[in-house]
């Protein structure tokens, strides 16, 4: 017998000795089901000391993430100034039972945006486009805080056979 066949026979014997437990992946549903609400409210995020439209960019990425994770419900957007209207259910014929005001949980991320070097006593600085860096950071943060809204794959082992 070749060495490979001996190893294959040994592996099969080991599986049989363990009861032949199969391992496979199962898709677990999201921890927080948004579909049951039909529609949710989303108040434009407020980000301290943010410049430009970072707050709108982060809000849009959050919305894309939850809609991508659980398609089939409506997101009603409210400007930060109308957060009171959102809190009261949004008014109108279709009130929203759930409203997102900002990050649901804390998350942290870092991204390198530049380099500083001193070569022969001369400083040299190179920088990446800060908007690209913000995009990566916001995506990481959104992924972290929307975890409970996404389905996840888990590995399970079948029960041993008697």
Contact map, one row per residue, 1 for C-alpha under 8 A:
111011000000000000000000000000000000000000000000000000000000000000000000000000000000000000000000000000000000000000000000000000000000000000000000000000000000000000
111111000000000000000000000000000000000000000000000000000000000000000000000000000000000000000000000000000000000000000000000000000000000000000000000000000000000000
111111100000000000000000000000000000000000000000000000000000000000000000000000000000000000000000000000000000000000000000000000000000000000000000000000000000000000
011111110000000000000000000000000000000000000000000000000000000000000000000000000000000000000000000000000000000000000000000000000000000000000000000000000000000000
111111111000000000000000000000000000000000000000000000000000000000000000000000000000000000000000000000000000000000000000000000000000000000000000000000000000000000
111111111100000000000000000000000000000000000000000000000000000000000000000000000000000000000000000000000000000000000000000000000000000000000000000000000000000000
001111111110000000000000000000000000000000000000000000000000000000000000000000000000000000000000000000000000000000000000000000000000000000000000000000000000000000
000111111111000000000000000000000000000000000000000000000000000000000000000000000000000000000000000000000000000000000000000000000000000000000000000000000000000000
000011111111100000000000000000000000000000000000000000000000000000000000000000000000000000000000000000000000000000000000000000000000000000000000000000000000000000
000001111111110000000000000000000000000000000000000000000000000000000000000000000000000000000000000000000000000000000000000000000000000000000000000000000000000000
000000111111111000000000000000000000000000000000000000000000000000000000000000000000000000000000000000000000000000000000000000000000000000000000000000000000000000
000000011111111100000000000000000000000000000000000000000000000000000000000000000000000000000000000000000000000000000000000000000000000000000000000000000000000000
000000001111111110000000000000000000000000000000000000000000000000000000000000000000000000000000000000000000000000000000000000000000000000000000000000000000000000
000000000111111111000000000000000000000000000000000000000000000000000000000000000000000000000000000000000000000000000000000000000000000000000000000000000000000000
000000000011111111111000000000000000000000000000000000000000000000000000000000000000000000000000000000000000000000000000000000000000000000000000000000000000000000
000000000001111111110000000000000000000000000000000000000000000000000000000000000000000000000000000000000000000000000000000000000000000000000000000000000000000000
000000000000111111110000000000000000000000000000000000000000000000000000000000000000000000000000000000000000000000000000000000000000000000000000000000000000000000
000000000000011111111000000000000000000000000000000000000000000000000000000000000000000000000000000000000000000000000000000000000000000000000000000000000000000100
000000000000001111111000000000000000000000000000000000000000000000000000000000000000000000000000000000000000000000000000000000000000000000000000000000000000000111
000000000000001111111100000000000000000000000000000000000000000000000000000000000000000000000000000000000000000000000000000000000000000000000000000000000000000110
000000000000001001111110000000000000000000000000000000000000000000000000000000000000000000000000000000000000000000000000000000000000000000000000000000000000111110
000000000000000000011111000000000000000000000000000000000000000000000000000000000000000000000000000000000000000000000000000000000000000000000000000000000000110000
000000000000000000001111100000000000000000000000000000000000000000000000000000000000000000000000000000000000000000000000000000000000000000000000000000000011110000
000000000000000000000111110000000000000000000000000000000000000000000000000000000000000000000000000000000000000000000000000000000000000000000000000000000011100000
000000000000000000000011111000000000000000000000000000000000000000000000000000000000000000000000000000000000000000000000000000000000000000000000000000001111000000
000000000000000000000001111100000000000000000000000000000000000000000000000000000000000000000000000000000000000000000000000000000000000000000000000000001111000000
000000000000000000000000111110000000000000000000000000000000000000000000000000000000000000000000000000000000000000000000000000000000000000000000000000111100000000
000000000000000000000000011111000000000000000000000000000000000000000000000000000000000000000000000000000000000000000000000000000000000000000000000000111100000000
000000000000000000000000001111100000000000000000000000000000000000000000000000000000000000000000000000000000000000000000000000000000000000000000000001110000000000
000000000000000000000000000111111000000000000000000000000000000000000000000000000000000000000000000000000000000000000000000000000000000000000000000111110000000000
000000000000000000000000000011111000000000000000000000000000000000000000000000000000000000000000000000000000000000000000000000000000000000000000000111100000000000
000000000000000000000000000001111100000000000000000000000000000000000000000000000000000000000000000000000000000000000000000000000000000000000000000110000000000000
000000000000000000000000000001111111000000000000000000000000000000000100000000000000000000000000000000000000000000000000000000000000000000000000000010000000000000
000000000000000000000000000000011111111100000000000000000000000000000100100000000000000000000000000000000000000000000000000000000000000000000000000010000000000000
000000000000000000000000000000001111111000000000000000000000000000000111100000000000000000000000000000000000000000000000000000000000000000000000000000000000000000
000000000000000000000000000000001111110000000000000000000000000000000000000000000000000000000000000000000000000000000000000000000000000000000000000000000000000000
000000000000000000000000000000000111111100000000000000000000000000000000100000000000000000000001110000000000000000000000000000000000000000000000000000000000000000
000000000000000000000000000000000111111100000000000000000000000000000001110000000000000000000000000000000000000000000000000000000000000000000000000000000000000000
000000000000000000000000000000000110111110000000000000000000000000000000111100000000000000000001110000000000000000000000000000000000000000000000000000000000000000
000000000000000000000000000000000100111111000000000000000000000000000000111100000000000000000001111100000000000000000000000000000000000000000000000000000000000000
000000000000000000000000000000000000001111100000000000000000000000000000001111000000010001000001111100000000000000000000000000000000000000000000000000000000000000
000000000000000000000000000000000000000111110000000000000000001000000000001111000000010000000000001110000000000000000000000000000000000000000000000000000000000000
000000000000000000000000000000000000000011111000000000000000000000000000000011110110010000000000001111000000000000000000000000000000000000000000000000000000000000
000000000000000000000000000000000000000001111100000000110010000000000000000011110000000000000000000011000000000000000000000000000000000000000000000000000000000000
000000000000000000000000000000000000000000111110000000110110000000000000000000010000000000000000000011000000000000000000000000000000000000000000000000000000000000
000000000000000000000000000000000000000000011111000000100000000000000000000000010000000000000000000001000000000000000000000000000000000000000000000000000000000000
000000000000000000000000000000000000000000001111110001100000000000000000000000000000000000000000000000000000000000000000000000000000000000000000000000000000000000
000000000000000000000000000000000000000000000111110000000000000000000000000000000000000000000000000000000000000000000000000000000000000000000000000000000000000000
000000000000000000000000000000000000000000000011111000000000000000000000000000000000000000000000000000000000000000000000000000000000000000000000000000000000000000
000000000000000000000000000000000000000000000011111111100000000000000000000000000000000000000000000000000000000000000000000000000000000000000000000000000000000000
000000000000000000000000000000000000000000000000111111000000000000000000000000000000000000000000000000000000000000000000000000000000000000000000000000000000000000
000000000000000000000000000000000000000000000000011111000000000000000000000000000000000000000000000000000000000000000000000000000000000000000000000000000000000000
000000000000000000000000000000000000000000000000011111111000000000000000000000000000000000000000000000000000000000000000000000000000000000000000000000000000000000
000000000000000000000000000000000000000000000010011111111100000000000000000000000000000000000000000000000000000000000000000000000000000000000000000000000000000000
000000000000000000000000000000000000000000011110010011111110000000000000000000000000000000000000000000000000000000000000000000000000000000000000000000000000000000
000000000000000000000000000000000000000000011000000011111111000000000000000000000000000000000000000000000000000000000000000000000000000000000000000000000000000000
000000000000000000000000000000000000000000000000000011111111100000000000000000000000000000000000000000000000000000000000000000000000000000000000000000000000000000
000000000000000000000000000000000000000000001000000001111111110000000000000000000000000000000000000000000000000000000000000000000000000001000100000000000000000000
000000000000000000000000000000000000000000011000000000111111111000000000000000000000000000000000000000000000000000000000000000000000000000000000000000000000000000
000000000000000000000000000000000000000000000000000000011111111100000000000000000000000000000000000000000000000000000000000000000000000000000000000000000000000000
000000000000000000000000000000000000000000000000000000001111111110000000000000000000000000000000000000000000000000000000000000000000000001100100000000000000000000
000000000000000000000000000000000000000000000000000000000111111111000000000000000000000000000000000000000000000000000000000000000000000000000100010000000000000000
000000000000000000000000000000000000000001000000000000000011111111100000001000000000000000000000000000000000000000000000000000000000000000000000000000000000000000
000000000000000000000000000000000000000000000000000000000001111111110000000000000000000000000000000000000000000000000000000000000000000000000000000000000000000000
000000000000000000000000000000000000000000000000000000000000111111111000000000000000000000000000000000000000000000000000000000000000000000000110010000000000000000
000000000000000000000000000000000000000000000000000000000000011111111110000000000000000000000000000000000000000000000000000000000000000000000000010011000000000000
000000000000000000000000000000000000000000000000000000000000001111111111100000000000000000000000000000000000000000000000000000000000000000000000000000000000000000
000000000000000000000000000000000000000000000000000000000000000111111110000000000000000000000000000000000000000000000000000000000000000000000000000000000000000000
000000000000000000000000000000000000000000000000000000000000000011111110000000000000000000000000000000000000000000000000000000000000000000000000000011100000000000
000000000000000000000000000000001110000000000000000000000000000001111111100000000000000000000000000000000000000000000000000000000000000000000000000011000000000000
000000000000000000000000000000000010000000000000000000000000000001111111100000000000000000000000000000000000000000000000000000000000000000000000000000000000000000
000000000000000000000000000000000010010000000000000000000000000000100111110000000000000000000000000000000000000000000000000000000000000000000000000000000000000000
000000000000000000000000000000000110111100000000000000000000000000100111111000000000000000000000000000000000000000000000000000000000000000000000000000000000000000
000000000000000000000000000000000000011100000000000000000000000000000001111100000000000000000000000000000000000000000000000000000000000000000000000000000000000000
000000000000000000000000000000000000001111000000000000000000001000000000111110000000000000000000000000000000000000000000000000000000000000000000000000000000000000
000000000000000000000000000000000000001111000000000000000000000000000000011111000000000000000001000000000000000000000000000000000000000000000000000000000000000000
000000000000000000000000000000000000000011110000000000000000000000000000001111100000000000000000000000000000000000000000000000000000000000000000000000000000000000
000000000000000000000000000000000000000011110000000000000000000000000000000111111110010000000000000000000000000000000000000000000000000000000000000000000000000000
000000000000000000000000000000000000000000110000000000000000000000000000000011111110000000000000000000000000000000000000000000000000000000000000000000000000000000
000000000000000000000000000000000000000000111100000000000000000000000000000001111110000000000000000000000000000000000000000000000000000000000000000000000000000000
000000000000000000000000000000000000000000000000000000000000000000000000000001111111000000000000000000000000000000000000000000000000000000000000000000000000000000
000000000000000000000000000000000000000000100000000000000000000000000000000001111111110000000000000000000000000000000000000000000000000000000000000000000000000000
000000000000000000000000000000000000000000100000000000000000000000000000000001111111111000000000000010000000000000000000000000000000000000000000000000000000000000
000000000000000000000000000000000000000000000000000000000000000000000000000000001111111100000000000000000000000000000000000000000000000000000000000000000000000000
000000000000000000000000000000000000000000000000000000000000000000000000000000000111111111100000000000000000000000000000000000000000000000000000000000000000000000
000000000000000000000000000000000000000011100000000000000000000000000000000001000111111111100001001000000000000000000000000000000000000000000000000000000000000000
000000000000000000000000000000000000000000000000000000000000000000000000000000000011111111000000001000000000000000000000000000000000000000000000000000000000000000
000000000000000000000000000000000000000000000000000000000000000000000000000000000001111111100000000000000000000000000000000000000000000000000000000000000000000000
000000000000000000000000000000000000000000000000000000000000000000000000000000000000111111100011111000000000000000000000000000000000000000000000000000000000000000
000000000000000000000000000000000000000010000000000000000000000000000000000000000000111111110111000000000000000000000000000000000000000000000000000000000000000000
000000000000000000000000000000000000000000000000000000000000000000000000000000000000110111111110000000000000000000000000000000000000000000000000000000000000000000
000000000000000000000000000000000000000000000000000000000000000000000000000000000000000001111110000000000000000000000000000000000000000000000000000000000000000000
000000000000000000000000000000000000000000000000000000000000000000000000000000000000000000111110000000000000000000000000000000000000000000000000000000000000000000
000000000000000000000000000000000000000000000000000000000000000000000000000000000000000001111111000000000000000000000000000000000000000000000000000000000000000000
000000000000000000000000000000000000000000000000000000000000000000000000000000000000000011111111100000000000000000000000000000000000000000000000000000000000000000
000000000000000000000000000000000000101110000000000000000000000000000000000100000000010011000111111000000000000000000000000000000000000000000000000000000000000000
000000000000000000000000000000000000101110000000000000000000000000000000000000000000000010000011111000000000000000000000000000000000000000000000000000000000000000
000000000000000000000000000000000000101110000000000000000000000000000000000000000000000010000001111100000000000000000000000000000000000000000000000000000000000000
000000000000000000000000000000000000000111100000000000000000000000000000000000000000011010000001111110000000000000000000000000000000000000000000000000000000000000
000000000000000000000000000000000000000111100000000000000000000000000000000000000000000000000000011111110000000000000000000000000000000000000000000000000000000000
000000000000000000000000000000000000000001111000000000000000000000000000000000000010000000000000001111100000000000000000000000000000000000000000000000000000000000
000000000000000000000000000000000000000000111100000000000000000000000000000000000000000000000000000111110000000000000000000000000000000000000000000000000000000000
000000000000000000000000000000000000000000000000000000000000000000000000000000000000000000000000000111111100000000000000000000000000000000000000100000000000000000
000000000000000000000000000000000000000000000000000000000000000000000000000000000000000000000000000101111100000000000000000000000000000000000000100000000000000000
000000000000000000000000000000000000000000000000000000000000000000000000000000000000000000000000000000111110000000000000000000000000000000000000100000000000000000
000000000000000000000000000000000000000000000000000000000000000000000000000000000000000000000000000000111111000000000000000000000000000000000000100000000000000000
000000000000000000000000000000000000000000000000000000000000000000000000000000000000000000000000000000001111100000000000000000000000000000001001100000000000000000
000000000000000000000000000000000000000000000000000000000000000000000000000000000000000000000000000000000111110000000000000000000000000000001000000000000000000000
000000000000000000000000000000000000000000000000000000000000000000000000000000000000000000000000000000000011111000000000000000000000000010011000000000000000000000
000000000000000000000000000000000000000000000000000000000000000000000000000000000000000000000000000000000001111100000000000000000000000010000000000000000000000000
000000000000000000000000000000000000000000000000000000000000000000000000000000000000000000000000000000000000111110000000000000000000100110000000000000000000000000
000000000000000000000000000000000000000000000000000000000000000000000000000000000000000000000000000000000000011111000000000000000000100000000000000000000000000000
000000000000000000000000000000000000000000000000000000000000000000000000000000000000000000000000000000000000001111100000000000111100100000000000000000000000000000
000000000000000000000000000000000000000000000000000000000000000000000000000000000000000000000000000000000000000111110000000011110000000000000000000000000000000000
000000000000000000000000000000000000000000000000000000000000000000000000000000000000000000000000000000000000000011111000000011100000000000000000000000000000000000
000000000000000000000000000000000000000000000000000000000000000000000000000000000000000000000000000000000000000001111100001111000000000000000000000000000000000000
000000000000000000000000000000000000000000000000000000000000000000000000000000000000000000000000000000000000000000111110001110000000000000000000000000000000000000
000000000000000000000000000000000000000000000000000000000000000000000000000000000000000000000000000000000000000000011111111100000000000000000000000000000000000000
000000000000000000000000000000000000000000000000000000000000000000000000000000000000000000000000000000000000000000001111111100000000000000000000000000000000000000
000000000000000000000000000000000000000000000000000000000000000000000000000000000000000000000000000000000000000000000111110000000000000000000000000000000000000000
000000000000000000000000000000000000000000000000000000000000000000000000000000000000000000000000000000000000000000000111111000000000000000000000000000000000000000
000000000000000000000000000000000000000000000000000000000000000000000000000000000000000000000000000000000000000000000111111100000000000000000000000000000000000000
000000000000000000000000000000000000000000000000000000000000000000000000000000000000000000000000000000000000000000011110111110000000000000000000000000000000000000
000000000000000000000000000000000000000000000000000000000000000000000000000000000000000000000000000000000000000000011110011111000000000000000000000000000000000000
000000000000000000000000000000000000000000000000000000000000000000000000000000000000000000000000000000000000000001111000001111100000000000000000000000000000000000
000000000000000000000000000000000000000000000000000000000000000000000000000000000000000000000000000000000000000001110000000111110000000000000000000000000000000000
000000000000000000000000000000000000000000000000000000000000000000000000000000000000000000000000000000000000000011100000000011111100000000000000000000000000000000
000000000000000000000000000000000000000000000000000000000000000000000000000000000000000000000000000000000000000011000000000001111101100000000000000000000000000000
000000000000000000000000000000000000000000000000000000000000000000000000000000000000000000000000000000000000000010000000000000111111100000000000000000000000000000
000000000000000000000000000000000000000000000000000000000000000000000000000000000000000000000000000000000000000010000000000000111111110000000000000000000000000000
000000000000000000000000000000000000000000000000000000000000000000000000000000000000000000000000000000000000000000000000000000001111111000000000000000000000000000
000000000000000000000000000000000000000000000000000000000000000000000000000000000000000000000000000000000000000000000000000000011111111100000000000000000000000000
000000000000000000000000000000000000000000000000000000000000000000000000000000000000000000000000000000000000001110000000000000011111111110000000000000000000000000
000000000000000000000000000000000000000000000000000000000000000000000000000000000000000000000000000000000000000000000000000000000111111111000000000000000000000000
000000000000000000000000000000000000000000000000000000000000000000000000000000000000000000000000000000000000000000000000000000000011111111100000000000000000000000
000000000000000000000000000000000000000000000000000000000000000000000000000000000000000000000000000000000000001000000000000000000001111111110000000000000000000000
000000000000000000000000000000000000000000000000000000000000000000000000000000000000000000000000000000000000111000000000000000000000111111111000000000000000000000
000000000000000000000000000000000000000000000000000000000100100000000000000000000000000000000000000000000000000000000000000000000000011111111100000000000000000000
000000000000000000000000000000000000000000000000000000000000100000000000000000000000000000000000000000000000000000000000000000000000001111111110000000000000000000
000000000000000000000000000000000000000000000000000000000000000000000000000000000000000000000000000000000000100000000000000000000000000111111111000000000000000000
000000000000000000000000000000000000000000000000000000000000000000000000000000000000000000000000000000000011100000000000000000000000000011111111100000000000000000
000000000000000000000000000000000000000000000000000000000100110010000000000000000000000000000000000000000000000000000000000000000000000001111111110000000000000000
000000000000000000000000000000000000000000000000000000000000000010000000000000000000000000000000000000000000000000000000000000000000000000111111111000000000000000
000000000000000000000000000000000000000000000000000000000000000000000000000000000000000000000000000000000010000000000000000000000000000000011111111000000000000000
000000000000000000000000000000000000000000000000000000000000000000000000000000000000000000000000000000111110000000000000000000000000000000001111111100000000000000
000000000000000000000000000000000000000000000000000000000000010011000000000000000000000000000000000000000000000000000000000000000000000000000111111111000000000000
000000000000000000000000000000000000000000000000000000000000000000000000000000000000000000000000000000000000000000000000000000000000000000000011111111000000000000
000000000000000000000000000001110000000000000000000000000000000000000000000000000000000000000000000000000000000000000000000000000000000000000000111111100000000000
000000000000000000000000000001111100000000000000000000000000000001001100000000000000000000000000000000000000000000000000000000000000000000000000011111100000000000
000000000000000000000000000011100000000000000000000000000000000001001100000000000000000000000000000000000000000000000000000000000000000000000000011111110000000000
000000000000000000000000001111100000000000000000000000000000000000001000000000000000000000000000000000000000000000000000000000000000000000000000000111111000000000
000000000000000000000000001111000000000000000000000000000000000000000000000000000000000000000000000000000000000000000000000000000000000000000000000001111100000000
000000000000000000000000111100000000000000000000000000000000000000000000000000000000000000000000000000000000000000000000000000000000000000000000000000111110000000
000000000000000000000000111100000000000000000000000000000000000000000000000000000000000000000000000000000000000000000000000000000000000000000000000000011111000000
000000000000000000000011110000000000000000000000000000000000000000000000000000000000000000000000000000000000000000000000000000000000000000000000000000001111100000
000000000000000000000011110000000000000000000000000000000000000000000000000000000000000000000000000000000000000000000000000000000000000000000000000000000111110000
000000000000000000001111000000000000000000000000000000000000000000000000000000000000000000000000000000000000000000000000000000000000000000000000000000000011111000
000000000000000000001110000000000000000000000000000000000000000000000000000000000000000000000000000000000000000000000000000000000000000000000000000000000001111100
000000000000000000001000000000000000000000000000000000000000000000000000000000000000000000000000000000000000000000000000000000000000000000000000000000000000111110
000000000000000001111000000000000000000000000000000000000000000000000000000000000000000000000000000000000000000000000000000000000000000000000000000000000000011111
000000000000000000111000000000000000000000000000000000000000000000000000000000000000000000000000000000000000000000000000000000000000000000000000000000000000001111
000000000000000000100000000000000000000000000000000000000000000000000000000000000000000000000000000000000000000000000000000000000000000000000000000000000000000111
